[in-house]
Amino acid sequence: VDALCRLVPRDAAASIGRAILATMAGGMERQQFQVVLQAAADGRVVAREVINAMRKDVLAKCYGGDVTRKRKLLEKQREGKRKLKRIGNIEVPQELFPKLMRAL
């Protein structure tokens, strides 16, 4: 995102990238799918942060020991998460931008 681009010294790029990503990950809400945040410098990824997906307990309504039914429900949820990740748009809260500017 162009709004988050910075000019930083090459030797400090990794530490500054980690600081920015930590602030960003702390200020964003969890989504229905896994979100990967990356900081890049010179075309290389120097820092990476992962925000894990929210999960619904789909096995709560399964009583007994029918393993195949449980596996089917988990696979169905996994496929839905994959589909969401392909078309998912992430909303970055507006309050996060001033925090990111103050992060350095």
C-alpha positions as CSV (number, residue, x, y, z in Angstrom):
1,V,0.0,0.0,0.0
2,D,1.5,3.3,-1.1
3,A,0.2,5.1,2.0
4,L,2.4,2.9,4.2
5,C,5.7,3.2,2.2
6,R,8.7,4.7,4.1
7,L,12.3,5.5,3.3
8,V,14.5,3.9,6.0
9,P,18.2,3.0,6.3
10,R,18.9,-0.4,4.7
11,D,20.3,-1.9,7.9
12,A,17.3,-0.8,10.0
13,A,14.7,-2.0,7.5
14,A,14.0,-5.3,9.2
15,S,13.6,-3.9,12.7
16,I,11.4,-1.0,11.6
17,G,9.3,-3.4,9.5
18,R,8.8,-5.7,12.4
19,A,7.7,-2.7,14.6
20,I,5.3,-1.4,12.0
21,L,3.8,-4.9,11.5
22,A,3.4,-5.5,15.2
23,T,1.5,-2.2,15.5
24,M,-0.6,-3.1,12.5
25,A,-1.4,-6.6,13.7
26,G,-2.4,-5.3,17.2
27,G,-4.8,-2.7,15.7
28,M,-6.6,-4.9,13.2
29,E,-9.5,-7.2,14.0
30,R,-9.4,-10.9,13.2
31,Q,-11.1,-11.8,9.9
32,Q,-12.9,-14.9,8.8
33,F,-9.7,-16.0,7.0
34,Q,-6.0,-15.8,7.8
35,V,-4.4,-12.5,7.0
36,V,-0.6,-12.3,6.2
37,L,1.1,-8.9,6.6
38,Q,4.5,-8.5,5.1
39,A,7.1,-5.7,5.1
40,A,9.4,-5.6,2.0
41,A,12.7,-3.8,1.3
42,D,14.6,-4.0,-1.9
43,G,12.1,-6.5,-3.3
44,R,12.7,-8.9,-0.4
45,V,10.3,-9.6,2.5
46,V,12.1,-8.6,5.7
47,A,9.3,-9.1,8.2
48,R,6.1,-11.1,8.3
49,E,3.2,-11.2,10.7
50,V,0.2,-13.5,10.6
51,I,-3.3,-12.7,11.9
52,N,-5.1,-16.0,12.4
53,A,-8.6,-16.6,11.3
54,M,-11.6,-16.7,13.6
55,R,-13.1,-20.1,13.8
56,K,-16.6,-21.3,14.6
57,D,-16.9,-24.5,16.6
58,V,-18.7,-26.5,13.9
59,L,-18.3,-29.7,15.9
60,A,-20.4,-28.4,18.8
61,K,-23.5,-29.9,17.4
62,C,-21.9,-33.3,16.7
63,Y,-22.5,-35.7,19.6
64,G,-21.2,-39.3,19.6
65,G,-18.3,-40.7,17.8
66,D,-19.1,-40.4,14.1
67,V,-15.7,-39.4,12.9
68,T,-16.6,-39.2,9.3
69,R,-19.3,-36.5,10.0
70,K,-16.9,-34.5,12.0
71,R,-14.3,-34.7,9.3
72,K,-16.8,-33.7,6.7
73,L,-17.8,-30.6,8.7
74,L,-14.2,-29.5,9.2
75,E,-13.4,-30.0,5.5
76,K,-16.4,-28.0,4.6
77,Q,-15.3,-25.2,6.9
78,R,-11.7,-25.4,5.5
79,E,-13.0,-25.1,1.9
80,G,-15.1,-22.0,2.9
81,K,-12.1,-20.3,4.4
82,R,-10.1,-21.0,1.2
83,K,-12.8,-19.4,-0.9
84,L,-13.0,-16.4,1.4
85,K,-9.3,-15.9,1.2
86,R,-9.4,-15.9,-2.6
87,I,-12.0,-13.1,-2.8
88,G,-11.6,-11.5,0.7
89,N,-11.1,-7.8,1.1
90,I,-9.5,-6.6,4.3
91,E,-10.7,-3.4,5.9
92,V,-8.0,-1.4,7.7
93,P,-9.5,0.7,10.5
94,Q,-8.9,4.5,10.0
95,E,-7.6,4.8,13.7
96,L,-4.7,2.6,12.7
97,F,-3.0,5.0,10.4
98,P,-2.1,7.6,13.0
99,K,-0.8,4.8,15.3
100,L,1.4,3.6,12.4
101,M,2.8,7.1,11.8
102,R,3.6,7.4,15.6
103,A,5.2,3.9,15.6
104,L,8.5,5.2,14.6
